[in-house]
Amino acid sequence: MNRQITITLDGVQYMVDVEIEGQPDAIVYHVQRPKQFASELPPTFDITRPRHADQPQYDGQALTEKGRQIMQAVWEQLCTLPPQFAGGKGPGRV
């Protein structure tokens, strides 16, 4: 399932495409890098949310400091999504 989210970074809004993949023990968000962040992020980047955890898991070594800020902004937006996108237990859950 694909979803487009809006993040705000340094007062500027950016659109970010995210592909959401449900796995038995986690939700994986495949983040597509916006072209404005070519030097801060790899072309695609995965954030994993284990089903029984509230904190994201991702490879922070692949990121610059700005890249970490971008991922934090993406994560904050992902947390606001309805349960079917955020790995909740409601109907239509991924």
C-alpha positions in Angstrom: 0.0 0.0 0.0 1.3 3.4 -0.9 0.8 6.6 1.0 2.0 10.2 0.6 2.7 12.2 3.7 3.7 15.8 4.3 6.6 16.6 6.6 7.7 20.1 7.8 11.4 20.7 8.2 12.9 24.1 9.0 9.5 25.7 8.2 9.3 24.2 4.7 6.8 21.4 3.8 7.9 18.4 1.7 5.9 15.5 0.2 7.3 12.1 0.9 6.1 8.8 -0.7 5.9 5.8 1.6 5.1 2.2 0.7 3.7 0.4 3.7 4.3 -3.4 4.0 2.7 -5.5 6.7 4.7 -8.3 8.0 3.7 -10.9 10.7 5.7 -9.1 13.4 6.2 -5.6 12.1 5.1 -2.8 9.8 7.8 -1.7 7.4 7.7 1.7 5.9 9.7 2.0 2.7 10.4 5.7 2.4 11.2 7.2 -1.0 13.7 10.0 -0.8 12.4 13.4 -2.0 14.8 14.8 -4.6 15.6 17.8 -2.3 17.3 15.4 0.1 19.6 13.5 -2.3 22.7 14.2 -0.2 21.1 13.3 3.2 19.2 10.1 2.4 19.7 7.0 0.3 17.2 6.6 -2.6 15.0 4.3 -0.5 15.1 3.9 3.3 13.2 1.5 5.6 11.7 2.3 8.9 10.5 -0.7 10.8 7.9 -0.6 13.6 7.7 -3.8 15.5 4.1 -4.7 16.4 4.7 -4.5 20.1 6.9 -1.4 20.2 6.4 2.3 19.8 9.8 3.3 18.7 11.1 3.0 15.1 14.0 0.9 14.0 16.3 2.0 11.1 19.9 2.1 10.1 21.0 5.5 11.5 24.6 4.9 10.2 23.4 5.5 6.6 22.2 9.0 7.5 23.7 12.4 7.9 22.5 14.6 10.9 20.0 16.3 8.6 18.9 12.8 7.4 18.2 11.9 11.0 16.1 15.0 11.4 14.2 14.1 8.2 13.5 10.6 9.4 12.3 11.9 12.8 9.9 14.2 10.9 8.7 11.2 8.8 8.3 9.1 11.9 6.2 11.8 13.6 3.9 11.9 10.6 3.6 8.1 10.4 2.6 8.0 14.0 -0.4 10.3 13.2 -1.8 8.0 10.5 -5.0 6.0 11.1 -4.5 2.5 12.5 -4.6 0.7 9.1 -1.4 2.6 8.2 0.2 2.8 11.6 0.0 -0.9 12.5 -2.9 -0.5 15.0 -5.3 -3.2 15.8 -8.4 -1.7 14.1 -10.3 -2.9 11.1 -8.4 -2.7 7.8 -5.1 -3.0 9.6 -2.1 -3.6 7.4 
